[in-house]
Amino acid sequence: QLQAYGGGLVQAGGSLRLSCAASGRLYSSHLVAWFRQAPGKEREFVASTRWSDSRTYYADSVKGRFTISKDKAENTVYLQMNSLKPEDTGVYYCGITFAYETNYRAVKRWGQGTQVTVSS
C-alpha cells in the first residue's frame, strides 16, 4: 500500500515536498513514480526512480525544478518541488511500475493522491 502526502497551497515560485510511503516491501524490480492530474486532464507522468539504483526520470516540464529521491530505510520516495508554477496544480499520485513508464495505465499500484495548488 502506498500513501502520498505533503500537498498544500503555495504561491508561484514556492516549494513543496511530497512523500510517498510504502507499507509493504519494495523490490529491486520496482520503480516508484509520481503522476499528477489537473481537472479535466489525463493523469500525466512527473518523475520516477528505480528502487534498485540511482536512476531517475523526469518529465520535460519539471526538469530542473523537481527532484525525486528515496530513503530506503524509511521505505519512502520524495518529490521536492521548487519554483512551482500555477500549471503544476493538480492531484499528485505515486505508483509502482516495473519499467520506466510515462503512461499512467502502466502503473500497477496507486496510492491515494495529495492536492497541490499553486496560486499566481
N, C-alpha and C positions, 0 to 999 in steps of 0.2 A: 504494500500500500504506500502511496506517495501523498505527501501533504505539502502544498505550496502556501507560503505566507510571506508577509513583508510588504504588500502593496499599500497604496495610500494615495493621497492627493499632494501634488508637488507643483511648484511653479516651473515654467520653462527655464532650462538651464540648471535645474536642481538635480539631485541624485537620490536613488533608492537602491536598496539591496534586497533582492528576493532570495528566499531559501526554499529548497525542495528537500524535505526529509523523507527518507525511505525507512519504513518499519521492517521490511524484510531484507534479506541478503541481496546485495548486488554482485553480479558476476563479471568476470573479465570480458565476456561477450557483450555486455550491455553498454549502451550509450544512454546518457541522460540528456534529454533535450528540453529546451524551452520553446514554446509556441505562444502566440498571442492572437487574440480575436477582437477586432473592433466591431461595433454594432453594424449589422448589415453586411459584414465582410466574412470571407472564409478565414479559417484559422491559418496563420502563417508561421513559418519557421523563423526563429530568432537566433538560437545558438544551441550547440550541443558539445558534449565532452565524452570521450571514451573513459570508461571506468578503469580500464587496464593501464592506460598510459596518459601522456600529457597532450595528446592531440585534441584540438578544439576546432570548432567550425562556427562561422558566423554568417548571418545574412548581410548582404552589402549595406543595407540600410542602417545597421547598427555597428559596423566595423569601426573601430577606433573610439567608440563611446561605451560599449558594453563589454564586460569581461565575465566569462564563465569560469568557475573554479570549483574545486571539490575538497571536502575533508573526509577522507576515508574512515577515520576514527569515529566521526560523527554520522557517517552514512548520509551525508548531506551535500547537495550541489547548490552553489550560489550563483546569482546573476547580479553583478554590480552594474548599475545603470547610471551613467553620468551624462551630463549635457542633454538632459531629457528635452524632448520636443513634444508639442501637442499631438503630433501624429504617432507618438509612442503610446498613446492612450488605448487601453483595452484590457481585457481579462487575460492574464498570463497563466499558462498551464505548463506543468512539467510532465514529462512522459518518458517511457522506456522504449528504445528501439534496439535492433540487433545489428544495424549497419548505419552508416551516415545517410540520413533520410531528411528531406525537406518537405515531404508530403505528409500532412497530418494523418492521412489514412494508414500510414505505415506504423504509427505508434501502437505498441502492444498494450500498454498500461498507462492510464492517465491518473494524475492527481486532480484534486478539485482546484479551481482557479483562484487567483487573487487579483483584485481590481487595481489597476494603475491608472490614475487620472492626472494628466499634465495640463495645467492651465496656462493660457498665454498671457 
